[in-house]
Amino acid sequence: QVQLVESGGGLVQPGGSLRLSCAASGTIFSIDSMGWYRRAPGKQRELVAIASTGGRTDYADSVKDRFTISRDSATVSLQMDSLKPEDTAVYYCYAARRGVIYWGQGTQVTVST
């Protein structure tokens, strides 16, 4: 089992920055990838960014050049810059280990004046 605890959400004005963090505990060896999804009101869940073992990272087109994912063995962070109102969503951390996906509880990010 892997437990994930997220932190760092909140309210920010357009153009501002936030940093989300997610700490994994439990059986963390052999985690294959970690990353972030988000779900905006009335929309489907969207993959935001992935950090795979070996250093590869991937981003949704909507966040490229604005968001940066970083990872060590047991934590994953998402630096979000130049935030837009359309980035408003609940952000969920995930970890994939041996074919099983584990989820954090979600953290709200609101971009608004």
C-alpha positions in Angstrom: 0.0 0.0 0.0 1.1 3.5 -0.7 -0.4 6.5 1.1 -0.2 10.0 -0.5 -0.6 13.3 1.3 -0.9 16.5 -0.7 -0.3 20.1 0.4 0.0 23.5 -1.1 -3.3 24.4 -2.7 -5.1 27.7 -2.2 -6.4 30.9 -3.8 -4.2 32.9 -6.1 -4.7 35.7 -8.5 -4.3 35.2 -12.3 -0.6 35.3 -13.2 0.5 34.1 -9.8 2.2 31.0 -8.6 1.6 28.0 -6.4 3.6 24.9 -5.5 1.9 21.6 -4.8 3.7 18.8 -3.0 2.8 15.2 -2.4 4.6 12.9 0.0 4.3 9.1 -0.4 4.6 6.7 2.5 4.2 3.0 3.0 5.5 0.6 0.4 7.3 3.1 -1.8 9.9 1.0 -3.4 9.2 0.1 -7.0 7.0 3.2 -7.6 7.0 3.5 -11.4 5.7 7.0 -11.9 4.2 9.8 -9.9 2.3 12.8 -11.1 -0.8 15.0 -11.0 -4.3 15.0 -12.4 -6.9 17.7 -12.0 -10.7 17.9 -12.2 -12.4 21.2 -12.8 -16.1 21.7 -12.0 -18.2 20.0 -14.7 -15.3 18.6 -16.6 -13.6 15.2 -16.8 -10.4 14.4 -15.0 -7.3 15.7 -16.9 -3.7 14.5 -16.7 -1.5 17.5 -15.8 2.0 16.1 -15.5 3.9 12.9 -15.1 7.4 12.1 -13.7 8.5 8.6 -14.5 11.4 6.7 -13.0 14.5 7.6 -14.9 13.7 11.3 -15.1 11.3 11.5 -18.0 8.5 14.1 -17.6 5.4 14.8 -19.6 2.9 17.6 -19.5 -0.6 18.4 -20.8 -0.4 20.9 -23.6 -2.4 23.3 -21.6 0.3 23.6 -18.9 3.5 23.3 -20.9 6.0 26.1 -20.2 4.0 27.1 -17.1 4.1 24.1 -14.8 7.2 22.1 -13.8 7.0 18.7 -12.1 9.9 17.4 -10.0 10.3 14.2 -8.1 12.6 12.3 -5.8 12.0 8.7 -4.6 9.0 9.5 -2.3 7.8 13.0 -3.2 6.5 14.8 -6.2 6.0 18.5 -6.6 4.3 20.7 -9.1 5.4 24.3 -9.5 2.7 26.2 -11.2 3.5 29.6 -12.6 1.5 32.1 -14.7 -1.7 30.6 -13.4 -4.9 31.2 -15.3 -8.6 31.0 -14.2 -8.9 27.8 -16.3 -6.4 26.1 -14.0 -9.0 26.2 -11.2 -9.6 22.6 -10.2 -9.0 20.0 -7.5 -5.5 18.6 -8.1 -4.9 15.0 -7.3 -1.5 13.4 -6.8 -1.1 9.8 -7.9 1.6 7.1 -7.7 1.7 4.0 -9.9 3.3 0.9 -8.5 3.3 -2.5 -10.1 0.1 -1.9 -12.0 -1.8 -0.3 -9.1 -2.7 3.4 -9.0 -2.8 5.2 -5.6 -4.4 8.6 -5.2 -4.1 11.5 -2.8 -7.1 13.2 -1.3 -7.0 16.2 -3.6 -6.2 19.8 -3.0 -8.1 22.8 -4.3 -6.5 25.3 -6.5 -8.5 28.5 -7.3 -7.3 31.1 -9.6 -9.4 34.2 -9.3 -9.4 37.9 -8.7 
